[in-house]
Amino acid sequence: MVRVMTNDVHYQAPGRTTRLFNRLVAGLTGAGISVWGSRVLEVPGRRSGLPRRTPVNLLTVDGQDYLVAPRGEAEWVRNVRANDGRLVLILGKRREERRAAELLDVDKPAVLRPYLKRWKFEVGAFFEGVSADSTDAELIAAGPRHPVFALG
């Protein structure tokens, strides 16, 4: 696992096993089989303009959809920001255009807690001691390392 932290930018690159698992999940999701809420996120690359795709976990809390970047400042996060929040979520042949708005750190506990509860087995290692049982203060402190987007 590679960790990159410069100027408060945090990112944990996926290892070989994770990249293989991501390809499997993306393939299933592309075929219309959602794995625990998975979708394929498509957004233009900020440099190339070419469509970039990555599997993501779509979380719904009280009727609102969210995307969380457990690894930090991933390429998809940077591309969504550069594209003014516009993105497409794909499940099989269904393409859903959405608009993402980034949450402030103080607002993240209400999303991070259910996210960690649901996907701790998959993403818990990226949160370094923070869990669904952590206090709001602990989740707020972890917030800058994990971008969270509300989808409209």
PyMOL CGO cylinders between C-alpha atoms (Angstrom):
from pymol import cmd
from pymol.cgo import CYLINDER

trace = [
    CYLINDER, 0.00, 0.00, 0.00, 1.43, 3.37, -1.00, 0.3, 1, 1, 1, 1, 1, 1,
    CYLINDER, 1.43, 3.37, -1.00, 0.53, 6.45, 1.00, 0.3, 1, 1, 1, 1, 1, 1,
    CYLINDER, 0.53, 6.45, 1.00, 0.95, 9.86, -0.50, 0.3, 1, 1, 1, 1, 1, 1,
    CYLINDER, 0.95, 9.86, -0.50, 0.71, 12.92, 1.72, 0.3, 1, 1, 1, 1, 1, 1,
    CYLINDER, 0.71, 12.92, 1.72, 1.92, 16.30, 0.52, 0.3, 1, 1, 1, 1, 1, 1,
    CYLINDER, 1.92, 16.30, 0.52, 0.50, 19.65, 1.57, 0.3, 1, 1, 1, 1, 1, 1,
    CYLINDER, 0.50, 19.65, 1.57, -2.29, 17.89, 3.49, 0.3, 1, 1, 1, 1, 1, 1,
    CYLINDER, -2.29, 17.89, 3.49, -3.21, 15.81, 0.43, 0.3, 1, 1, 1, 1, 1, 1,
    CYLINDER, -3.21, 15.81, 0.43, -3.86, 12.23, 1.48, 0.3, 1, 1, 1, 1, 1, 1,
    CYLINDER, -3.86, 12.23, 1.48, -4.09, 9.22, -0.85, 0.3, 1, 1, 1, 1, 1, 1,
    CYLINDER, -4.09, 9.22, -0.85, -3.60, 5.50, -0.35, 0.3, 1, 1, 1, 1, 1, 1,
    CYLINDER, -3.60, 5.50, -0.35, -2.97, 3.83, -3.70, 0.3, 1, 1, 1, 1, 1, 1,
    CYLINDER, -2.97, 3.83, -3.70, -4.56, 0.42, -4.25, 0.3, 1, 1, 1, 1, 1, 1,
    CYLINDER, -4.56, 0.42, -4.25, -2.36, -2.65, -4.22, 0.3, 1, 1, 1, 1, 1, 1,
    CYLINDER, -2.36, -2.65, -4.22, -2.38, -5.43, -6.79, 0.3, 1, 1, 1, 1, 1, 1,
    CYLINDER, -2.38, -5.43, -6.79, -5.11, -7.45, -5.07, 0.3, 1, 1, 1, 1, 1, 1,
    CYLINDER, -5.11, -7.45, -5.07, -7.35, -4.40, -4.75, 0.3, 1, 1, 1, 1, 1, 1,
    CYLINDER, -7.35, -4.40, -4.75, -6.86, -3.48, -8.41, 0.3, 1, 1, 1, 1, 1, 1,
    CYLINDER, -6.86, -3.48, -8.41, -7.88, -7.02, -9.38, 0.3, 1, 1, 1, 1, 1, 1,
    CYLINDER, -7.88, -7.02, -9.38, -10.92, -6.89, -7.06, 0.3, 1, 1, 1, 1, 1, 1,
    CYLINDER, -10.92, -6.89, -7.06, -11.89, -3.46, -8.49, 0.3, 1, 1, 1, 1, 1, 1,
    CYLINDER, -11.89, -3.46, -8.49, -11.79, -4.88, -12.02, 0.3, 1, 1, 1, 1, 1, 1,
    CYLINDER, -11.79, -4.88, -12.02, -14.05, -7.74, -10.94, 0.3, 1, 1, 1, 1, 1, 1,
    CYLINDER, -14.05, -7.74, -10.94, -16.54, -5.40, -9.23, 0.3, 1, 1, 1, 1, 1, 1,
    CYLINDER, -16.54, -5.40, -9.23, -16.48, -3.00, -12.20, 0.3, 1, 1, 1, 1, 1, 1,
    CYLINDER, -16.48, -3.00, -12.20, -17.16, -5.91, -14.56, 0.3, 1, 1, 1, 1, 1, 1,
    CYLINDER, -17.16, -5.91, -14.56, -20.09, -7.17, -12.50, 0.3, 1, 1, 1, 1, 1, 1,
    CYLINDER, -20.09, -7.17, -12.50, -21.48, -3.65, -12.07, 0.3, 1, 1, 1, 1, 1, 1,
    CYLINDER, -21.48, -3.65, -12.07, -21.09, -2.99, -15.79, 0.3, 1, 1, 1, 1, 1, 1,
    CYLINDER, -21.09, -2.99, -15.79, -23.08, -6.17, -16.40, 0.3, 1, 1, 1, 1, 1, 1,
    CYLINDER, -23.08, -6.17, -16.40, -25.87, -4.84, -14.18, 0.3, 1, 1, 1, 1, 1, 1,
    CYLINDER, -25.87, -4.84, -14.18, -25.00, -6.68, -10.96, 0.3, 1, 1, 1, 1, 1, 1,
    CYLINDER, -25.00, -6.68, -10.96, -24.56, -4.28, -8.06, 0.3, 1, 1, 1, 1, 1, 1,
    CYLINDER, -24.56, -4.28, -8.06, -22.19, -5.57, -5.39, 0.3, 1, 1, 1, 1, 1, 1,
    CYLINDER, -22.19, -5.57, -5.39, -23.36, -3.99, -2.09, 0.3, 1, 1, 1, 1, 1, 1,
    CYLINDER, -23.36, -3.99, -2.09, -24.46, -0.78, -3.82, 0.3, 1, 1, 1, 1, 1, 1,
    CYLINDER, -24.46, -0.78, -3.82, -21.59, -0.60, -6.31, 0.3, 1, 1, 1, 1, 1, 1,
    CYLINDER, -21.59, -0.60, -6.31, -21.74, 1.62, -9.35, 0.3, 1, 1, 1, 1, 1, 1,
    CYLINDER, -21.74, 1.62, -9.35, -19.20, 2.55, -11.98, 0.3, 1, 1, 1, 1, 1, 1,
    CYLINDER, -19.20, 2.55, -11.98, -18.43, 6.26, -11.79, 0.3, 1, 1, 1, 1, 1, 1,
    CYLINDER, -18.43, 6.26, -11.79, -17.62, 7.89, -15.12, 0.3, 1, 1, 1, 1, 1, 1,
    CYLINDER, -17.62, 7.89, -15.12, -16.12, 11.36, -15.35, 0.3, 1, 1, 1, 1, 1, 1,
    CYLINDER, -16.12, 11.36, -15.35, -13.89, 13.05, -17.93, 0.3, 1, 1, 1, 1, 1, 1,
    CYLINDER, -13.89, 13.05, -17.93, -10.21, 13.07, -17.08, 0.3, 1, 1, 1, 1, 1, 1,
    CYLINDER, -10.21, 13.07, -17.08, -9.15, 16.55, -16.07, 0.3, 1, 1, 1, 1, 1, 1,
    CYLINDER, -9.15, 16.55, -16.07, -6.12, 16.50, -18.39, 0.3, 1, 1, 1, 1, 1, 1,
    CYLINDER, -6.12, 16.50, -18.39, -7.16, 14.24, -21.27, 0.3, 1, 1, 1, 1, 1, 1,
    CYLINDER, -7.16, 14.24, -21.27, -10.91, 14.87, -21.30, 0.3, 1, 1, 1, 1, 1, 1,
    CYLINDER, -10.91, 14.87, -21.30, -11.35, 11.14, -21.98, 0.3, 1, 1, 1, 1, 1, 1,
    CYLINDER, -11.35, 11.14, -21.98, -13.93, 9.22, -19.95, 0.3, 1, 1, 1, 1, 1, 1,
    CYLINDER, -13.93, 9.22, -19.95, -12.41, 7.67, -16.81, 0.3, 1, 1, 1, 1, 1, 1,
    CYLINDER, -12.41, 7.67, -16.81, -14.23, 4.90, -14.97, 0.3, 1, 1, 1, 1, 1, 1,
    CYLINDER, -14.23, 4.90, -14.97, -13.84, 3.50, -11.49, 0.3, 1, 1, 1, 1, 1, 1,
    CYLINDER, -13.84, 3.50, -11.49, -16.04, 1.40, -9.21, 0.3, 1, 1, 1, 1, 1, 1,
    CYLINDER, -16.04, 1.40, -9.21, -17.52, 3.24, -6.22, 0.3, 1, 1, 1, 1, 1, 1,
    CYLINDER, -17.52, 3.24, -6.22, -19.84, 2.38, -3.33, 0.3, 1, 1, 1, 1, 1, 1,
    CYLINDER, -19.84, 2.38, -3.33, -23.05, 4.37, -3.49, 0.3, 1, 1, 1, 1, 1, 1,
    CYLINDER, -23.05, 4.37, -3.49, -24.43, 5.04, -0.02, 0.3, 1, 1, 1, 1, 1, 1,
    CYLINDER, -24.43, 5.04, -0.02, -27.97, 6.24, 0.64, 0.3, 1, 1, 1, 1, 1, 1,
    CYLINDER, -27.97, 6.24, 0.64, -28.72, 7.90, 3.99, 0.3, 1, 1, 1, 1, 1, 1,
    CYLINDER, -28.72, 7.90, 3.99, -32.24, 9.21, 4.65, 0.3, 1, 1, 1, 1, 1, 1,
    CYLINDER, -32.24, 9.21, 4.65, -33.01, 9.26, 0.92, 0.3, 1, 1, 1, 1, 1, 1,
    CYLINDER, -33.01, 9.26, 0.92, -29.83, 11.18, -0.01, 0.3, 1, 1, 1, 1, 1, 1,
    CYLINDER, -29.83, 11.18, -0.01, -27.10, 9.50, -2.09, 0.3, 1, 1, 1, 1, 1, 1,
    CYLINDER, -27.10, 9.50, -2.09, -23.42, 9.95, -1.22, 0.3, 1, 1, 1, 1, 1, 1,
    CYLINDER, -23.42, 9.95, -1.22, -20.01, 8.96, -2.52, 0.3, 1, 1, 1, 1, 1, 1,
    CYLINDER, -20.01, 8.96, -2.52, -17.10, 8.61, -0.10, 0.3, 1, 1, 1, 1, 1, 1,
    CYLINDER, -17.10, 8.61, -0.10, -13.44, 8.44, -1.12, 0.3, 1, 1, 1, 1, 1, 1,
    CYLINDER, -13.44, 8.44, -1.12, -12.00, 6.06, 1.48, 0.3, 1, 1, 1, 1, 1, 1,
    CYLINDER, -12.00, 6.06, 1.48, -8.50, 6.23, -0.03, 0.3, 1, 1, 1, 1, 1, 1,
    CYLINDER, -8.50, 6.23, -0.03, -8.46, 10.03, 0.00, 0.3, 1, 1, 1, 1, 1, 1,
    CYLINDER, -8.46, 10.03, 0.00, -7.64, 12.33, -2.91, 0.3, 1, 1, 1, 1, 1, 1,
    CYLINDER, -7.64, 12.33, -2.91, -8.13, 9.70, -5.62, 0.3, 1, 1, 1, 1, 1, 1,
    CYLINDER, -8.13, 9.70, -5.62, -8.05, 10.58, -9.31, 0.3, 1, 1, 1, 1, 1, 1,
    CYLINDER, -8.05, 10.58, -9.31, -11.83, 10.28, -9.49, 0.3, 1, 1, 1, 1, 1, 1,
    CYLINDER, -11.83, 10.28, -9.49, -12.16, 12.88, -6.71, 0.3, 1, 1, 1, 1, 1, 1,
    CYLINDER, -12.16, 12.88, -6.71, -9.92, 15.32, -8.57, 0.3, 1, 1, 1, 1, 1, 1,
    CYLINDER, -9.92, 15.32, -8.57, -11.74, 14.68, -11.84, 0.3, 1, 1, 1, 1, 1, 1,
    CYLINDER, -11.74, 14.68, -11.84, -15.18, 15.24, -10.28, 0.3, 1, 1, 1, 1, 1, 1,
    CYLINDER, -15.18, 15.24, -10.28, -13.97, 18.52, -8.76, 0.3, 1, 1, 1, 1, 1, 1,
    CYLINDER, -13.97, 18.52, -8.76, -12.49, 19.63, -12.09, 0.3, 1, 1, 1, 1, 1, 1,
    CYLINDER, -12.49, 19.63, -12.09, -15.77, 18.79, -13.85, 0.3, 1, 1, 1, 1, 1, 1,
    CYLINDER, -15.77, 18.79, -13.85, -17.82, 21.03, -11.52, 0.3, 1, 1, 1, 1, 1, 1,
    CYLINDER, -17.82, 21.03, -11.52, -19.30, 17.99, -9.79, 0.3, 1, 1, 1, 1, 1, 1,
    CYLINDER, -19.30, 17.99, -9.79, -20.80, 16.50, -12.95, 0.3, 1, 1, 1, 1, 1, 1,
    CYLINDER, -20.80, 16.50, -12.95, -20.50, 12.72, -13.20, 0.3, 1, 1, 1, 1, 1, 1,
    CYLINDER, -20.50, 12.72, -13.20, -22.30, 9.65, -14.47, 0.3, 1, 1, 1, 1, 1, 1,
    CYLINDER, -22.30, 9.65, -14.47, -23.12, 6.57, -12.38, 0.3, 1, 1, 1, 1, 1, 1,
    CYLINDER, -23.12, 6.57, -12.38, -23.45, 3.35, -14.35, 0.3, 1, 1, 1, 1, 1, 1,
    CYLINDER, -23.45, 3.35, -14.35, -25.18, 0.11, -13.44, 0.3, 1, 1, 1, 1, 1, 1,
    CYLINDER, -25.18, 0.11, -13.44, -25.46, -2.22, -16.42, 0.3, 1, 1, 1, 1, 1, 1,
    CYLINDER, -25.46, -2.22, -16.42, -26.89, -0.24, -19.34, 0.3, 1, 1, 1, 1, 1, 1,
    CYLINDER, -26.89, -0.24, -19.34, -28.39, 2.38, -17.03, 0.3, 1, 1, 1, 1, 1, 1,
    CYLINDER, -28.39, 2.38, -17.03, -26.49, 5.68, -17.06, 0.3, 1, 1, 1, 1, 1, 1,
    CYLINDER, -26.49, 5.68, -17.06, -27.49, 8.25, -14.46, 0.3, 1, 1, 1, 1, 1, 1,
    CYLINDER, -27.49, 8.25, -14.46, -26.16, 11.81, -14.75, 0.3, 1, 1, 1, 1, 1, 1,
    CYLINDER, -26.16, 11.81, -14.75, -25.60, 13.30, -11.31, 0.3, 1, 1, 1, 1, 1, 1,
    CYLINDER, -25.60, 13.30, -11.31, -24.15, 16.41, -9.71, 0.3, 1, 1, 1, 1, 1, 1,
    CYLINDER, -24.15, 16.41, -9.71, -21.84, 16.08, -6.70, 0.3, 1, 1, 1, 1, 1, 1,
    CYLINDER, -21.84, 16.08, -6.70, -21.44, 18.67, -3.95, 0.3, 1, 1, 1, 1, 1, 1,
    CYLINDER, -21.44, 18.67, -3.95, -18.58, 18.17, -1.52, 0.3, 1, 1, 1, 1, 1, 1,
    CYLINDER, -18.58, 18.17, -1.52, -19.44, 18.14, 2.17, 0.3, 1, 1, 1, 1, 1, 1,
    CYLINDER, -19.44, 18.14, 2.17, -17.68, 20.17, 4.83, 0.3, 1, 1, 1, 1, 1, 1,
    CYLINDER, -17.68, 20.17, 4.83, -15.74, 18.11, 7.38, 0.3, 1, 1, 1, 1, 1, 1,
    CYLINDER, -15.74, 18.11, 7.38, -18.21, 19.04, 10.14, 0.3, 1, 1, 1, 1, 1, 1,
    CYLINDER, -18.21, 19.04, 10.14, -21.03, 17.45, 8.10, 0.3, 1, 1, 1, 1, 1, 1,
    CYLINDER, -21.03, 17.45, 8.10, -19.22, 14.18, 7.36, 0.3, 1, 1, 1, 1, 1, 1,
    CYLINDER, -19.22, 14.18, 7.36, -19.95, 12.13, 10.55, 0.3, 1, 1, 1, 1, 1, 1,
    CYLINDER, -19.95, 12.13, 10.55, -23.58, 11.61, 9.50, 0.3, 1, 1, 1, 1, 1, 1,
    CYLINDER, -23.58, 11.61, 9.50, -22.29, 9.94, 6.32, 0.3, 1, 1, 1, 1, 1, 1,
    CYLINDER, -22.29, 9.94, 6.32, -19.02, 8.37, 7.46, 0.3, 1, 1, 1, 1, 1, 1,
    CYLINDER, -19.02, 8.37, 7.46, -20.66, 6.50, 10.34, 0.3, 1, 1, 1, 1, 1, 1,
    CYLINDER, -20.66, 6.50, 10.34, -23.15, 4.53, 8.16, 0.3, 1, 1, 1, 1, 1, 1,
    CYLINDER, -23.15, 4.53, 8.16, -20.50, 4.16, 5.44, 0.3, 1, 1, 1, 1, 1, 1,
    CYLINDER, -20.50, 4.16, 5.44, -18.08, 2.54, 7.88, 0.3, 1, 1, 1, 1, 1, 1,
    CYLINDER, -18.08, 2.54, 7.88, -20.85, 0.43, 9.36, 0.3, 1, 1, 1, 1, 1, 1,
    CYLINDER, -20.85, 0.43, 9.36, -21.74, -0.97, 5.94, 0.3, 1, 1, 1, 1, 1, 1,
    CYLINDER, -21.74, -0.97, 5.94, -18.27, -1.32, 4.32, 0.3, 1, 1, 1, 1, 1, 1,
    CYLINDER, -18.27, -1.32, 4.32, -15.82, -1.57, 7.24, 0.3, 1, 1, 1, 1, 1, 1,
    CYLINDER, -15.82, -1.57, 7.24, -14.60, -4.96, 5.98, 0.3, 1, 1, 1, 1, 1, 1,
    CYLINDER, -14.60, -4.96, 5.98, -13.62, -3.33, 2.69, 0.3, 1, 1, 1, 1, 1, 1,
    CYLINDER, -13.62, -3.33, 2.69, -12.49, 0.18, 3.67, 0.3, 1, 1, 1, 1, 1, 1,
    CYLINDER, -12.49, 0.18, 3.67, -11.77, 0.09, 7.41, 0.3, 1, 1, 1, 1, 1, 1,
    CYLINDER, -11.77, 0.09, 7.41, -7.99, -0.06, 6.92, 0.3, 1, 1, 1, 1, 1, 1,
    CYLINDER, -7.99, -0.06, 6.92, -8.03, 3.33, 5.20, 0.3, 1, 1, 1, 1, 1, 1,
    CYLINDER, -8.03, 3.33, 5.20, -9.57, 5.05, 8.23, 0.3, 1, 1, 1, 1, 1, 1,
    CYLINDER, -9.57, 5.05, 8.23, -6.72, 4.24, 10.65, 0.3, 1, 1, 1, 1, 1, 1,
    CYLINDER, -6.72, 4.24, 10.65, -8.57, 3.54, 13.88, 0.3, 1, 1, 1, 1, 1, 1,
    CYLINDER, -8.57, 3.54, 13.88, -11.76, 5.44, 13.08, 0.3, 1, 1, 1, 1, 1, 1,
    CYLINDER, -11.76, 5.44, 13.08, -14.89, 3.30, 12.98, 0.3, 1, 1, 1, 1, 1, 1,
    CYLINDER, -14.89, 3.30, 12.98, -18.66, 3.55, 12.96, 0.3, 1, 1, 1, 1, 1, 1,
    CYLINDER, -18.66, 3.55, 12.96, -18.45, 3.64, 16.78, 0.3, 1, 1, 1, 1, 1, 1,
    CYLINDER, -18.45, 3.64, 16.78, -16.11, 6.66, 16.83, 0.3, 1, 1, 1, 1, 1, 1,
    CYLINDER, -16.11, 6.66, 16.83, -17.26, 9.97, 18.25, 0.3, 1, 1, 1, 1, 1, 1,
    CYLINDER, -17.26, 9.97, 18.25, -18.34, 12.81, 16.02, 0.3, 1, 1, 1, 1, 1, 1,
    CYLINDER, -18.34, 12.81, 16.02, -15.13, 14.63, 16.96, 0.3, 1, 1, 1, 1, 1, 1,
    CYLINDER, -15.13, 14.63, 16.96, -13.02, 11.67, 15.79, 0.3, 1, 1, 1, 1, 1, 1,
    CYLINDER, -13.02, 11.67, 15.79, -14.95, 11.44, 12.52, 0.3, 1, 1, 1, 1, 1, 1,
    CYLINDER, -14.95, 11.44, 12.52, -14.62, 15.19, 11.96, 0.3, 1, 1, 1, 1, 1, 1,
    CYLINDER, -14.62, 15.19, 11.96, -10.87, 14.91, 12.57, 0.3, 1, 1, 1, 1, 1, 1,
    CYLINDER, -10.87, 14.91, 12.57, -10.69, 12.14, 9.92, 0.3, 1, 1, 1, 1, 1, 1,
    CYLINDER, -10.69, 12.14, 9.92, -12.79, 14.21, 7.52, 0.3, 1, 1, 1, 1, 1, 1,
    CYLINDER, -12.79, 14.21, 7.52, -10.01, 16.06, 5.68, 0.3, 1, 1, 1, 1, 1, 1,
    CYLINDER, -10.01, 16.06, 5.68, -8.50, 12.72, 4.63, 0.3, 1, 1, 1, 1, 1, 1,
    CYLINDER, -8.50, 12.72, 4.63, -11.74, 11.39, 3.12, 0.3, 1, 1, 1, 1, 1, 1,
    CYLINDER, -11.74, 11.39, 3.12, -13.69, 13.50, 0.61, 0.3, 1, 1, 1, 1, 1, 1,
    CYLINDER, -13.69, 13.50, 0.61, -17.47, 12.99, 0.77, 0.3, 1, 1, 1, 1, 1, 1,
    CYLINDER, -17.47, 12.99, 0.77, -19.93, 14.08, -1.93, 0.3, 1, 1, 1, 1, 1, 1,
    CYLINDER, -19.93, 14.08, -1.93, -23.70, 14.47, -1.76, 0.3, 1, 1, 1, 1, 1, 1,
    CYLINDER, -23.70, 14.47, -1.76, -25.32, 13.65, -5.09, 0.3, 1, 1, 1, 1, 1, 1,
    CYLINDER, -25.32, 13.65, -5.09, -28.11, 15.61, -6.62, 0.3, 1, 1, 1, 1, 1, 1,
]
cmd.load_cgo(trace, "trace")
